[in-house]
Amino acid sequence: MSKEQRFEQRNAYVRDLFYKTMAKYPKWRVECVIEEVASKVFLSERTVNAIISHEGIYGGKQKKNTQDPNQILMAF
């Protein structure tokens, strides 16, 4: 298993754990749920927040733009 696959698997687990915790404790604030998830997966709260929000490198695989930029501009 490659490093990227392990990160994708970890991120999917963190997102799944977040949504399960939200369902289990619906009255909790989002910050409290993030704190709980962070303590279970040994990540910082900011990292968990970024994973859940699909920010930056935690957003999954980015598709490379294979189109010619000039063709995109001509479409408008």
PDB file with one MODEL, atoms N, CA, C and O in Angstrom:
MODEL        1
ATOM      1  N   MET A   1       0.851  -1.169   0.000  1.00  0.00           N
ATOM      2  CA  MET A   1       0.000   0.000   0.000  1.00  0.00           C
ATOM      3  C   MET A   1       0.901   1.237   0.000  1.00  0.00           C
ATOM      4  O   MET A   1       1.832   1.343   0.799  1.00  0.00           O
ATOM      5  N   SER A   2       0.614   2.148  -0.889  1.00  0.00           N
ATOM      6  CA  SER A   2       1.448   3.345  -1.003  1.00  0.00           C
ATOM      7  C   SER A   2       1.099   4.356   0.091  1.00  0.00           C
ATOM      8  O   SER A   2       0.081   4.238   0.773  1.00  0.00           O
ATOM      9  N   LYS A   3       1.956   5.329   0.230  1.00  0.00           N
ATOM     10  CA  LYS A   3       1.763   6.372   1.240  1.00  0.00           C
ATOM     11  C   LYS A   3       0.471   7.143   0.982  1.00  0.00           C
ATOM     12  O   LYS A   3      -0.273   7.446   1.915  1.00  0.00           O
ATOM     13  N   GLU A   4       0.207   7.457  -0.280  1.00  0.00           N
ATOM     14  CA  GLU A   4      -1.003   8.197  -0.628  1.00  0.00           C
ATOM     15  C   GLU A   4      -2.259   7.401  -0.284  1.00  0.00           C
ATOM     16  O   GLU A   4      -3.246   7.960   0.194  1.00  0.00           O
ATOM     17  N   GLN A   5      -2.212   6.092  -0.532  1.00  0.00           N
ATOM     18  CA  GLN A   5      -3.358   5.247  -0.216  1.00  0.00           C
ATOM     19  C   GLN A   5      -3.598   5.185   1.291  1.00  0.00           C
ATOM     20  O   GLN A   5      -4.743   5.183   1.742  1.00  0.00           O
ATOM     21  N   ARG A   6      -2.518   5.134   2.065  1.00  0.00           N
ATOM     22  CA  ARG A   6      -2.663   5.123   3.526  1.00  0.00           C
ATOM     23  C   ARG A   6      -3.275   6.429   4.017  1.00  0.00           C
ATOM     24  O   ARG A   6      -4.130   6.421   4.902  1.00  0.00           O
ATOM     25  N   PHE A   7      -2.838   7.564   3.439  1.00  0.00           N
ATOM     26  CA  PHE A   7      -3.415   8.855   3.820  1.00  0.00           C
ATOM     27  C   PHE A   7      -4.893   8.919   3.456  1.00  0.00           C
ATOM     28  O   PHE A   7      -5.705   9.399   4.247  1.00  0.00           O
ATOM     29  N   GLU A   8      -5.248   8.442   2.271  1.00  0.00           N
ATOM     30  CA  GLU A   8      -6.651   8.448   1.852  1.00  0.00           C
ATOM     31  C   GLU A   8      -7.495   7.578   2.774  1.00  0.00           C
ATOM     32  O   GLU A   8      -8.611   7.948   3.140  1.00  0.00           O
ATOM     33  N   GLN A   9      -6.955   6.417   3.147  1.00  0.00           N
ATOM     34  CA  GLN A   9      -7.663   5.515   4.047  1.00  0.00           C
ATOM     35  C   GLN A   9      -7.826   6.149   5.433  1.00  0.00           C
ATOM     36  O   GLN A   9      -8.896   6.062   6.036  1.00  0.00           O
ATOM     37  N   ARG A  10      -6.769   6.784   5.933  1.00  0.00           N
ATOM     38  CA  ARG A  10      -6.846   7.458   7.231  1.00  0.00           C
ATOM     39  C   ARG A  10      -7.859   8.592   7.196  1.00  0.00           C
ATOM     40  O   ARG A  10      -8.666   8.736   8.114  1.00  0.00           O
ATOM     41  N   ASN A  11      -7.821   9.399   6.136  1.00  0.00           N
ATOM     42  CA  ASN A  11      -8.741  10.526   6.028  1.00  0.00           C
ATOM     43  C   ASN A  11     -10.191  10.052   5.952  1.00  0.00           C
ATOM     44  O   ASN A  11     -11.080  10.664   6.545  1.00  0.00           O
ATOM     45  N   ALA A  12     -10.426   8.971   5.227  1.00  0.00           N
ATOM     46  CA  ALA A  12     -11.779   8.416   5.150  1.00  0.00           C
ATOM     47  C   ALA A  12     -12.229   7.928   6.523  1.00  0.00           C
ATOM     48  O   ALA A  12     -13.390   8.099   6.894  1.00  0.00           O
ATOM     49  N   TYR A  13     -11.315   7.320   7.279  1.00  0.00           N
ATOM     50  CA  TYR A  13     -11.646   6.853   8.626  1.00  0.00           C
ATOM     51  C   TYR A  13     -11.978   8.033   9.535  1.00  0.00           C
ATOM     52  O   TYR A  13     -12.936   7.970  10.306  1.00  0.00           O
ATOM     53  N   VAL A  14     -11.198   9.104   9.450  1.00  0.00           N
ATOM     54  CA  VAL A  14     -11.435  10.288  10.283  1.00  0.00           C
ATOM     55  C   VAL A  14     -12.792  10.898   9.948  1.00  0.00           C
ATOM     56  O   VAL A  14     -13.548  11.250  10.853  1.00  0.00           O
ATOM     57  N   ARG A  15     -13.109  11.026   8.669  1.00  0.00           N
ATOM     58  CA  ARG A  15     -14.412  11.578   8.272  1.00  0.00           C
ATOM     59  C   ARG A  15     -15.556  10.698   8.767  1.00  0.00           C
ATOM     60  O   ARG A  15     -16.557  11.201   9.278  1.00  0.00           O
ATOM     61  N   ASP A  16     -15.403   9.381   8.613  1.00  0.00           N
ATOM     62  CA  ASP A  16     -16.430   8.447   9.062  1.00  0.00           C
ATOM     63  C   ASP A  16     -16.620   8.538  10.573  1.00  0.00           C
ATOM     64  O   ASP A  16     -17.753   8.570  11.053  1.00  0.00           O
ATOM     65  N   LEU A  17     -15.530   8.581  11.321  1.00  0.00           N
ATOM     66  CA  LEU A  17     -15.601   8.699  12.775  1.00  0.00           C
ATOM     67  C   LEU A  17     -16.264  10.012  13.184  1.00  0.00           C
ATOM     68  O   LEU A  17     -17.040  10.049  14.139  1.00  0.00           O
ATOM     69  N   PHE A  18     -15.960  11.082  12.464  1.00  0.00           N
ATOM     70  CA  PHE A  18     -16.575  12.382  12.750  1.00  0.00           C
ATOM     71  C   PHE A  18     -18.093  12.313  12.586  1.00  0.00           C
ATOM     72  O   PHE A  18     -18.833  12.743  13.470  1.00  0.00           O
ATOM     73  N   TYR A  19     -18.555  11.775  11.462  1.00  0.00           N
ATOM     74  CA  TYR A  19     -19.995  11.724  11.213  1.00  0.00           C
ATOM     75  C   TYR A  19     -20.707  10.770  12.164  1.00  0.00           C
ATOM     76  O   TYR A  19     -21.843  11.032  12.558  1.00  0.00           O
ATOM     77  N   LYS A  20     -20.062   9.670  12.540  1.00  0.00           N
ATOM     78  CA  LYS A  20     -20.661   8.758  13.512  1.00  0.00           C
ATOM     79  C   LYS A  20     -20.761   9.414  14.881  1.00  0.00           C
ATOM     80  O   LYS A  20     -21.757   9.239  15.583  1.00  0.00           O
ATOM     81  N   THR A  21     -19.734  10.171  15.266  1.00  0.00           N
ATOM     82  CA  THR A  21     -19.759  10.866  16.551  1.00  0.00           C
ATOM     83  C   THR A  21     -20.820  11.954  16.543  1.00  0.00           C
ATOM     84  O   THR A  21     -21.502  12.162  17.546  1.00  0.00           O
ATOM     85  N   MET A  22     -20.968  12.656  15.415  1.00  0.00           N
ATOM     86  CA  MET A  22     -22.018  13.678  15.301  1.00  0.00           C
ATOM     87  C   MET A  22     -23.401  13.047  15.466  1.00  0.00           C
ATOM     88  O   MET A  22     -24.276  13.622  16.113  1.00  0.00           O
ATOM     89  N   ALA A  23     -23.596  11.861  14.878  1.00  0.00           N
ATOM     90  CA  ALA A  23     -24.887  11.184  14.986  1.00  0.00           C
ATOM     91  C   ALA A  23     -25.128  10.684  16.410  1.00  0.00           C
ATOM     92  O   ALA A  23     -26.260  10.692  16.893  1.00  0.00           O
ATOM     93  N   LYS A  24     -24.070  10.254  17.069  1.00  0.00           N
ATOM     94  CA  LYS A  24     -24.200   9.727  18.427  1.00  0.00           C
ATOM     95  C   LYS A  24     -24.498  10.830  19.440  1.00  0.00           C
ATOM     96  O   LYS A  24     -25.263  10.629  20.384  1.00  0.00           O
ATOM     97  N   TYR A  25     -23.888  11.990  19.235  1.00  0.00           N
ATOM     98  CA  TYR A  25     -24.061  13.123  20.150  1.00  0.00           C
ATOM     99  C   TYR A  25     -24.563  14.346  19.376  1.00  0.00           C
ATOM    100  O   TYR A  25     -23.792  15.276  19.142  1.00  0.00           O
ATOM    101  N   PRO A  26     -25.819  14.365  18.982  1.00  0.00           N
ATOM    102  CA  PRO A  26     -26.317  15.454  18.132  1.00  0.00           C
ATOM    103  C   PRO A  26     -26.325  16.826  18.804  1.00  0.00           C
ATOM    104  O   PRO A  26     -26.359  17.844  18.113  1.00  0.00           O
ATOM    105  N   LYS A  27     -26.294  16.873  20.123  1.00  0.00           N
ATOM    106  CA  LYS A  27     -26.327  18.160  20.812  1.00  0.00           C
ATOM    107  C   LYS A  27     -24.944  18.764  21.007  1.00  0.00           C
ATOM    108  O   LYS A  27     -24.822  19.910  21.438  1.00  0.00           O
ATOM    109  N   TRP A  28     -23.906  18.003  20.694  1.00  0.00           N
ATOM    110  CA  TRP A  28     -22.545  18.517  20.851  1.00  0.00           C
ATOM    111  C   TRP A  28     -22.249  19.550  19.774  1.00  0.00           C
ATOM    112  O   TRP A  28     -22.727  19.447  18.644  1.00  0.00           O
ATOM    113  N   ARG A  29     -21.457  20.539  20.141  1.00  0.00           N
ATOM    114  CA  ARG A  29     -20.976  21.501  19.148  1.00  0.00           C
ATOM    115  C   ARG A  29     -19.942  20.807  18.263  1.00  0.00           C
ATOM    116  O   ARG A  29     -19.341  19.808  18.659  1.00  0.00           O
ATOM    117  N   VAL A  30     -19.746  21.340  17.080  1.00  0.00           N
ATOM    118  CA  VAL A  30     -18.803  20.756  16.129  1.00  0.00           C
ATOM    119  C   VAL A  30     -17.392  20.743  16.716  1.00  0.00           C
ATOM    120  O   VAL A  30     -16.644  19.787  16.511  1.00  0.00           O
ATOM    121  N   GLU A  31     -17.027  21.792  17.440  1.00  0.00           N
ATOM    122  CA  GLU A  31     -15.691  21.866  18.030  1.00  0.00           C
ATOM    123  C   GLU A  31     -15.457  20.725  19.014  1.00  0.00           C
ATOM    124  O   GLU A  31     -14.355  20.182  19.087  1.00  0.00           O
ATOM    125  N   CYS A  32     -16.485  20.362  19.765  1.00  0.00           N
ATOM    126  CA  CYS A  32     -16.360  19.263  20.727  1.00  0.00           C
ATOM    127  C   CYS A  32     -16.212  17.921  20.018  1.00  0.00           C
ATOM    128  O   CYS A  32     -15.453  17.059  20.462  1.00  0.00           O
ATOM    129  N   VAL A  33     -16.931  17.749  18.925  1.00  0.00           N
ATOM    130  CA  VAL A  33     -16.824  16.510  18.157  1.00  0.00           C
ATOM    131  C   VAL A  33     -15.433  16.404  17.550  1.00  0.00           C
ATOM    132  O   VAL A  33     -14.828  15.333  17.572  1.00  0.00           O
ATOM    133  N   ILE A  34     -14.921  17.504  17.009  1.00  0.00           N
ATOM    134  CA  ILE A  34     -13.574  17.505  16.435  1.00  0.00           C
ATOM    135  C   ILE A  34     -12.546  17.171  17.510  1.00  0.00           C
ATOM    136  O   ILE A  34     -11.613  16.407  17.262  1.00  0.00           O
ATOM    137  N   GLU A  35     -12.713  17.735  18.692  1.00  0.00           N
ATOM    138  CA  GLU A  35     -11.797  17.451  19.799  1.00  0.00           C
ATOM    139  C   GLU A  35     -11.830  15.964  20.167  1.00  0.00           C
ATOM    140  O   GLU A  35     -10.785  15.361  20.409  1.00  0.00           O
ATOM    141  N   GLU A  36     -13.020  15.378  20.209  1.00  0.00           N
ATOM    142  CA  GLU A  36     -13.171  13.956  20.531  1.00  0.00           C
ATOM    143  C   GLU A  36     -12.504  13.082  19.471  1.00  0.00           C
ATOM    144  O   GLU A  36     -11.784  12.141  19.804  1.00  0.00           O
ATOM    145  N   VAL A  37     -12.739  13.389  18.203  1.00  0.00           N
ATOM    146  CA  VAL A  37     -12.139  12.617  17.114  1.00  0.00           C
ATOM    147  C   VAL A  37     -10.621  12.751  17.144  1.00  0.00           C
ATOM    148  O   VAL A  37      -9.907  11.765  16.958  1.00  0.00           O
ATOM    149  N   ALA A  38     -10.127  13.956  17.375  1.00  0.00           N
ATOM    150  CA  ALA A  38      -8.680  14.185  17.420  1.00  0.00           C
ATOM    151  C   ALA A  38      -8.023  13.366  18.522  1.00  0.00           C
ATOM    152  O   ALA A  38      -6.917  12.856  18.342  1.00  0.00           O
ATOM    153  N   SER A  39      -8.692  13.238  19.649  1.00  0.00           N
ATOM    154  CA  SER A  39      -8.113  12.454  20.744  1.00  0.00           C
ATOM    155  C   SER A  39      -8.104  10.961  20.428  1.00  0.00           C
ATOM    156  O   SER A  39      -7.241  10.232  20.916  1.00  0.00           O
ATOM    157  N   LYS A  40      -9.054  10.501  19.620  1.00  0.00           N
ATOM    158  CA  LYS A  40      -9.119   9.078  19.277  1.00  0.00           C
ATOM    159  C   LYS A  40      -8.112   8.682  18.206  1.00  0.00           C
ATOM    160  O   LYS A  40      -7.610   7.559  18.216  1.00  0.00           O
ATOM    161  N   VAL A  41      -7.813   9.588  17.284  1.00  0.00           N
ATOM    162  CA  VAL A  41      -6.926   9.238  16.168  1.00  0.00           C
ATOM    163  C   VAL A  41      -5.527   9.841  16.316  1.00  0.00           C
ATOM    164  O   VAL A  41      -4.696   9.710  15.417  1.00  0.00           O
ATOM    165  N   PHE A  42      -5.270  10.494  17.435  1.00  0.00           N
ATOM    166  CA  PHE A  42      -3.959  11.068  17.728  1.00  0.00           C
ATOM    167  C   PHE A  42      -3.505  12.066  16.665  1.00  0.00           C
ATOM    168  O   PHE A  42      -2.365  12.028  16.202  1.00  0.00           O
ATOM    169  N   LEU A  43      -4.413  12.951  16.291  1.00  0.00           N
ATOM    170  CA  LEU A  43      -4.104  14.048  15.382  1.00  0.00           C
ATOM    171  C   LEU A  43      -4.494  15.344  16.073  1.00  0.00           C
ATOM    172  O   LEU A  43      -5.261  15.340  17.036  1.00  0.00           O
ATOM    173  N   SER A  44      -3.961  16.454  15.577  1.00  0.00           N
ATOM    174  CA  SER A  44      -4.353  17.740  16.146  1.00  0.00           C
ATOM    175  C   SER A  44      -5.770  18.080  15.689  1.00  0.00           C
ATOM    176  O   SER A  44      -6.256  17.572  14.679  1.00  0.00           O
ATOM    177  N   GLU A  45      -6.406  18.939  16.450  1.00  0.00           N
ATOM    178  CA  GLU A  45      -7.763  19.357  16.104  1.00  0.00           C
ATOM    179  C   GLU A  45      -7.784  20.070  14.760  1.00  0.00           C
ATOM    180  O   GLU A  45      -8.730  19.915  13.987  1.00  0.00           O
ATOM    181  N   ARG A  46      -6.761  20.839  14.481  1.00  0.00           N
ATOM    182  CA  ARG A  46      -6.680  21.558  13.204  1.00  0.00           C
ATOM    183  C   ARG A  46      -6.582  20.582  12.037  1.00  0.00           C
ATOM    184  O   ARG A  46      -7.195  20.800  10.992  1.00  0.00           O
ATOM    185  N   THR A  47      -5.814  19.510  12.209  1.00  0.00           N
ATOM    186  CA  THR A  47      -5.683  18.511  11.150  1.00  0.00           C
ATOM    187  C   THR A  47      -7.014  17.811  10.907  1.00  0.00           C
ATOM    188  O   THR A  47      -7.400  17.601   9.757  1.00  0.00           O
ATOM    189  N   VAL A  48      -7.710  17.453  11.961  1.00  0.00           N
ATOM    190  CA  VAL A  48      -9.022  16.814  11.819  1.00  0.00           C
ATOM    191  C   VAL A  48      -9.986  17.759  11.112  1.00  0.00           C
ATOM    192  O   VAL A  48     -10.743  17.339  10.236  1.00  0.00           O
ATOM    193  N   ASN A  49      -9.959  19.019  11.485  1.00  0.00           N
ATOM    194  CA  ASN A  49     -10.815  20.016  10.840  1.00  0.00           C
ATOM    195  C   ASN A  49     -10.501  20.116   9.347  1.00  0.00           C
ATOM    196  O   ASN A  49     -11.415  20.194   8.527  1.00  0.00           O
ATOM    197  N   ALA A  50      -9.225  20.114   8.992  1.00  0.00           N
ATOM    198  CA  ALA A  50      -8.830  20.197   7.585  1.00  0.00           C
ATOM    199  C   ALA A  50      -9.261  18.951   6.816  1.00  0.00           C
ATOM    200  O   ALA A  50      -9.689  19.050   5.666  1.00  0.00           O
ATOM    201  N   ILE A  51      -9.151  17.791   7.437  1.00  0.00           N
ATOM    202  CA  ILE A  51      -9.565  16.547   6.781  1.00  0.00           C
ATOM    203  C   ILE A  51     -11.067  16.567   6.522  1.00  0.00           C
ATOM    204  O   ILE A  51     -11.517  16.218   5.430  1.00  0.00           O
ATOM    205  N   ILE A  52     -11.833  16.970   7.512  1.00  0.00           N
ATOM    206  CA  ILE A  52     -13.290  17.000   7.373  1.00  0.00           C
ATOM    207  C   ILE A  52     -13.719  18.021   6.321  1.00  0.00           C
ATOM    208  O   ILE A  52     -14.676  17.796   5.580  1.00  0.00           O
ATOM    209  N   SER A  53     -13.009  19.132   6.263  1.00  0.00           N
ATOM    210  CA  SER A  53     -13.348  20.206   5.323  1.00  0.00           C
ATOM    211  C   SER A  53     -12.743  20.007   3.942  1.00  0.00           C
ATOM    212  O   SER A  53     -12.978  20.814   3.044  1.00  0.00           O
ATOM    213  N   HIS A  54     -11.969  18.947   3.760  1.00  0.00           N
ATOM    214  CA  HIS A  54     -11.288  18.674   2.487  1.00  0.00           C
ATOM    215  C   HIS A  54     -10.375  19.830   2.083  1.00  0.00           C
ATOM    216  O   HIS A  54     -10.316  20.194   0.909  1.00  0.00           O
ATOM    217  N   GLU A  55      -9.675  20.399   3.038  1.00  0.00           N
ATOM    218  CA  GLU A  55      -8.797  21.536   2.768  1.00  0.00           C
ATOM    219  C   GLU A  55      -7.429  21.068   2.291  1.00  0.00           C
ATOM    220  O   GLU A  55      -6.911  20.047   2.744  1.00  0.00           O
ATOM    221  N   GLY A  56      -6.863  21.827   1.378  1.00  0.00           N
ATOM    222  CA  GLY A  56      -5.479  21.626   0.961  1.00  0.00           C
ATOM    223  C   GLY A  56      -5.149  20.196   0.586  1.00  0.00           C
ATOM    224  O   GLY A  56      -5.826  19.586  -0.241  1.00  0.00           O
ATOM    225  N   ILE A  57      -4.099  19.665   1.203  1.00  0.00           N
ATOM    226  CA  ILE A  57      -3.639  18.319   0.860  1.00  0.00           C
ATOM    227  C   ILE A  57      -4.582  17.239   1.361  1.00  0.00           C
ATOM    228  O   ILE A  57      -4.428  16.074   0.994  1.00  0.00           O
ATOM    229  N   TYR A  58      -5.551  17.593   2.188  1.00  0.00           N
ATOM    230  CA  TYR A  58      -6.494  16.622   2.728  1.00  0.00           C
ATOM    231  C   TYR A  58      -7.741  16.497   1.868  1.00  0.00           C
ATOM    232  O   TYR A  58      -8.684  15.799   2.242  1.00  0.00           O
ATOM    233  N   GLY A  59      -7.758  17.158   0.733  1.00  0.00           N
ATOM    234  CA  GLY A  59      -8.936  17.147  -0.118  1.00  0.00           C
ATOM    235  C   GLY A  59      -9.046  15.942  -1.016  1.00  0.00           C
ATOM    236  O   GLY A  59     -10.021  15.820  -1.757  1.00  0.00           O
ATOM    237  N   GLY A  60      -8.098  15.063  -0.979  1.00  0.00           N
ATOM    238  CA  GLY A  60      -8.120  13.910  -1.861  1.00  0.00           C
ATOM    239  C   GLY A  60      -7.295  14.185  -3.097  1.00  0.00           C
ATOM    240  O   GLY A  60      -6.602  15.197  -3.198  1.00  0.00           O
ATOM    241  N   LYS A  61      -7.387  13.265  -4.030  1.00  0.00           N
ATOM    242  CA  LYS A  61      -6.598  13.411  -5.249  1.00  0.00           C
ATOM    243  C   LYS A  61      -7.133  14.554  -6.089  1.00  0.00           C
ATOM    244  O   LYS A  61      -8.335  14.658  -6.336  1.00  0.00           O
ATOM    245  N   GLN A  62      -6.241  15.392  -6.513  1.00  0.00           N
ATOM    246  CA  GLN A  62      -6.602  16.494  -7.392  1.00  0.00           C
ATOM    247  C   GLN A  62      -6.384  16.047  -8.835  1.00  0.00           C
ATOM    248  O   GLN A  62      -5.350  15.467  -9.166  1.00  0.00           O
ATOM    249  N   LYS A  63      -7.350  16.317  -9.671  1.00  0.00           N
ATOM    250  CA  LYS A  63      -7.201  15.986 -11.078  1.00  0.00           C
ATOM    251  C   LYS A  63      -6.334  17.040 -11.738  1.00  0.00           C
ATOM    252  O   LYS A  63      -6.550  18.242 -11.585  1.00  0.00           O
ATOM    253  N   LYS A  64      -5.362  16.565 -12.465  1.00  0.00           N
ATOM    254  CA  LYS A  64      -4.505  17.501 -13.177  1.00  0.00           C
ATOM    255  C   LYS A  64      -5.246  18.049 -14.385  1.00  0.00           C
ATOM    256  O   LYS A  64      -6.006  17.337 -15.042  1.00  0.00           O
ATOM    257  N   ASN A  65      -5.015  19.315 -14.664  1.00  0.00           N
ATOM    258  CA  ASN A  65      -5.644  19.950 -15.804  1.00  0.00           C
ATOM    259  C   ASN A  65      -4.900  19.509 -17.053  1.00  0.00           C
ATOM    260  O   ASN A  65      -3.782  19.956 -17.311  1.00  0.00           O
ATOM    261  N   THR A  66      -5.523  18.632 -17.823  1.00  0.00           N
ATOM    262  CA  THR A  66      -4.884  18.115 -19.022  1.00  0.00           C
ATOM    263  C   THR A  66      -5.302  18.884 -20.262  1.00  0.00           C
ATOM    264  O   THR A  66      -4.794  18.636 -21.355  1.00  0.00           O
ATOM    265  N   GLN A  67      -6.227  19.816 -20.093  1.00  0.00           N
ATOM    266  CA  GLN A  67      -6.689  20.583 -21.240  1.00  0.00           C
ATOM    267  C   GLN A  67      -5.744  21.741 -21.514  1.00  0.00           C
ATOM    268  O   GLN A  67      -5.021  22.209 -20.635  1.00  0.00           O
ATOM    269  N   ASP A  68      -5.773  22.178 -22.737  1.00  0.00           N
ATOM    270  CA  ASP A  68      -5.004  23.348 -23.125  1.00  0.00           C
ATOM    271  C   ASP A  68      -5.699  24.582 -22.552  1.00  0.00           C
ATOM    272  O   ASP A  68      -6.895  24.763 -22.781  1.00  0.00           O
ATOM    273  N   PRO A  69      -4.979  25.440 -21.809  1.00  0.00           N
ATOM    274  CA  PRO A  69      -5.622  26.614 -21.211  1.00  0.00           C
ATOM    275  C   PRO A  69      -6.249  27.538 -22.245  1.00  0.00           C
ATOM    276  O   PRO A  69      -7.226  28.224 -21.945  1.00  0.00           O
ATOM    277  N   ASN A  70      -5.710  27.567 -23.445  1.00  0.00           N
ATOM    278  CA  ASN A  70      -6.275  28.417 -24.493  1.00  0.00           C
ATOM    279  C   ASN A  70      -7.655  27.922 -24.916  1.00  0.00           C
ATOM    280  O   ASN A  70      -8.529  28.726 -25.239  1.00  0.00           O
ATOM    281  N   GLN A  71      -7.854  26.617 -24.916  1.00  0.00           N
ATOM    282  CA  GLN A  71      -9.155  26.072 -25.275  1.00  0.00           C
ATOM    283  C   GLN A  71     -10.199  26.426 -24.225  1.00  0.00           C
ATOM    284  O   GLN A  71     -11.360  26.666 -24.556  1.00  0.00           O
ATOM    285  N   ILE A  72      -9.795  26.460 -22.971  1.00  0.00           N
ATOM    286  CA  ILE A  72     -10.733  26.813 -21.907  1.00  0.00           C
ATOM    287  C   ILE A  72     -11.179  28.261 -22.078  1.00  0.00           C
ATOM    288  O   ILE A  72     -12.363  28.564 -21.930  1.00  0.00           O
ATOM    289  N   LEU A  73     -10.254  29.148 -22.386  1.00  0.00           N
ATOM    290  CA  LEU A  73     -10.591  30.554 -22.553  1.00  0.00           C
ATOM    291  C   LEU A  73     -11.476  30.777 -23.770  1.00  0.00           C
ATOM    292  O   LEU A  73     -12.351  31.643 -23.747  1.00  0.00           O
ATOM    293  N   MET A  74     -11.259  30.005 -24.836  1.00  0.00           N
ATOM    294  CA  MET A  74     -12.059  30.178 -26.042  1.00  0.00           C
ATOM    295  C   MET A  74     -13.490  29.696 -25.840  1.00  0.00           C
ATOM    296  O   MET A  74     -14.377  30.080 -26.601  1.00  0.00           O
ATOM    297  N   ALA A  75     -13.731  28.872 -24.841  1.00  0.00           N
ATOM    298  CA  ALA A  75     -15.077  28.362 -24.600  1.00  0.00           C
ATOM    299  C   ALA A  75     -15.999  29.459 -24.081  1.00  0.00           C
ATOM    300  O   ALA A  75     -17.219  29.340 -24.196  1.00  0.00           O
ATOM    301  N   PHE A  76     -15.443  30.522 -23.515  1.00  0.00           N
ATOM    302  CA  PHE A  76     -16.266  31.600 -22.969  1.00  0.00           C
ATOM    303  C   PHE A  76     -16.474  32.609 -24.002  1.00  0.00           C
ATOM    304  O   PHE A  76     -17.144  33.613 -23.759  1.00  0.00           O
TER     305      PHE A  76
ENDMDL
END
